[in-house]
Amino acid sequence: MTRAFSGTYRGTSTAERREDRRRRLLDAALDIVGTQGLSAMTVRGVCEQARVGPRFFYEAFPDLDGLASELLLEIQDAALDRARAAVVDTAGAPADKIRAGVAALIIELTDDPRRAKIIFAQAYGNEALMRTRFAGMRRVADVIIEQTRLVLALPAGHDTAVAATSQLITGGAAELVLVWLDGGLDVDRDGLIDLLADFTIAMVDRIPGVAGRLSAGSG
């Protein structure tokens, strides 16, 4: 009697082995790009570090840009999830919630300098990564909009002001962190978090006034 192949080898399924290879490739990419830069990553190099054969690389990712983009997306998702959780878990005034969210985001991205380098510095000059970075910034802005409405309970009619403010916060914060990583801002990480939190709180506080001027101007 012929025995059907179960796909299980040494106690692991085909899907589990595929996911393990994918994970190792992502970890190898994090190490290479986060320490040497995007230009240092090659299929051969990442496969050797991950101890994965090239044919399995192409089973997991279409090319190096696909690998780098998925890594960037994973870093962004982890930071956003941590920031959301911090806002939800923090009691107190809206400013306290905003400060907790900012702190969680920056800590998640800078606890491992490789992650910070990838998300803030390595995307420039690579079209695929820039698209992922811009998409990530829009998602951060969407989270700011979502959390601002929850925290401040804003009435209807503030959509444009909230959207514009969230984009300014996201873009400004990203550039400030990039300058800090490059040594151009003489503060420690706690000081950076305080700067970003104060800036975010000040911008959010101005939303009702901005909304009022926009409404008056369109009237």
N, C-alpha and C positions, 0 to 999 in steps of 0.2 A: 504494500500500500504506500502511495506517495504521500509524503508529509508536507503540508502547506507551509510556506515560509512566513514566519510571523513578523519579520522585520526587527526582531529583538536580538541584540548581540551583547553578550556579557552583561545582561540585565538592563540594558538601555534600548529604547525604541529608536527607530529611524528618525522620528521627529525630534527626540531628545538629543541625539547625536548631531543633527543638523543645527539645532539651536545652540548647542555647546560650541560648535565651530564658528557660528555667527558671533557669539559672545566673545570668543577668543580673538577674532579678527577686529572687532570693535575695540577691545582692550589694547590690542597691539597698535591700532591706529591712534588711540588716545595717547599712548606713550610716545610714539614716533612724532606725530604732529605737535603734541604738547611740549616736547622737549627740543626737537630739531627743526620744526616748521613743516608746512604742507609740502614744500618742494622736495623734502627728504623722503616722502612716502612713495614707495614703489610696490607693485603687486608682489614681486619677489621678496622684498624686504618685510612687508607686513605678513606674508605667508610664513616666512622663516621664523619670525618672532612669535607668531600665533601657533606654529607647528601644525599648519594646515596646508594641504596640497593646493596648487593653483586651480585645479578644476573645481575644488570645493569653494574657492573664493568666488568664482563666477556663478556658482549655484546660489550663493548668498547675496551677491551684489553685482550690478551690471558693469561697474567699473570703479576706479578710485574715487571719482566724484560722488558716485552713489554711496560709497562707504563713508566718505567724509561728511556728506550731507546728513546721513542717518545718525552719525555720531553727534553732529551739532544739534540735530533735532532732539536726540536723547538728553543731552545736557540741558537744553532749553526746557524740556518737559519736566525734568527733575527739579529745576529751580522754580518753575511756576507752581508745581504741586506743593513744594515746601512753603512758598510764600502764601498761597491760598490757605494752607493749613494753619499757618501762624496767625493770619488775620482772624480766622474762625475761632481759634483757641485763645485769643487775647481778649480779656474783658477790659472795660473802661471806655474812655472817650475815643472818638474817631481818630484823633491824632495818635493815640496809643496803638490802635490797630494798624494804622498806616506805617508807623515806625517799626512795628513788629514784622510786617510784611516786607519792608525794605531790607531790614536786617537779615531775615531768613533768605531772601533772594541773593544778597551779596555774599553771605557766608557760604551758601551752597556753591556759588560760582568761584569763590576764591579759596576755599579750604584745600582744594587741589589746584595748584598753580597751572597745571596742564589744562584743566577745564577752562580757567579764566583766559589763558592764552588763545585757546581755540575759539571761544565764543566772542572775544573782544578784538583779537588781532589777526587771526589767521584767515578770516573770511575775505579780507580785502584782496583784490586781484584775481579772485577765482569766481567765475560767473555762477556756477552751481551753488557754491557756499554763500555768495551774496544773496541769491534768491532765497535760500533757506534762512539766512540771517534776517532779511527784510520780513519774511513771513513770520519769523519768530518775534520780531519787534512789533508786528501788528497784533500778534497773539498776546504779547505783554500789554499792549495798549488796550486790547479787549478786556483783559483781566482787570486793569486799572478802572476801566469804565464800569465793569460789573461790580467791583468792590466799592467803588465810589458811590454808586447808586445804593448799594446795600448799607454802607456805613452812614451816608449822609441823608438817605431817604429823600433824594431830590425830586421835586415835582416835574411834571411833563414840561417840555419846552426848553430843556437844557441840553438837548442832544448834541448840537454843534459845538457848544462850549466844552462839554465833557470830552468829546472826540478830539477836538483840537488840543485841549490841555493834556490829554493822555499821550498824544503823539509828541508834544513838546517834552513831557517828562521822560518818556522812553528814549527819545533821541539824545536829549541832554545828559541823561544818566549814563547811557552807553559811552558817550564821548568822554565824560568825566572819569569813568572807571578806566578807560583806555589810557588817559593821561596819567592817572595814578599808577597803573601797572608799569608805565614807562618811566616812572620816577619823577614825573613833573609836578607832583602835588605832595607837599611836605606834611603829610598827616599819616597816622597809622590806620589800620582797617576800621577801628571804632570811630575814628575821626571822619573817615570817608562815609561810613554809614550815617553818622549824625548829619553831615552835609547833605547827603542825598535825601534823608528823611525830612530835614527842615525844608529843603527845596520842594519836595513833593507836597508836604503839608501846606506850605505857602501857596503853591499853585492850585491845589484843590480848594483852599479857602476862597480863592478868587473866582471860582466858577460861577456862583450866582451873579456877581457883578458883571462878569463878562457876558453871561447869558442875557442879562438885562440890557446891556448896550447893544448886543446883536439884535435883540427884539426891537429896540427903539430905532435902530438903523434901517431895519427892513420894513418898518411901519409906514 
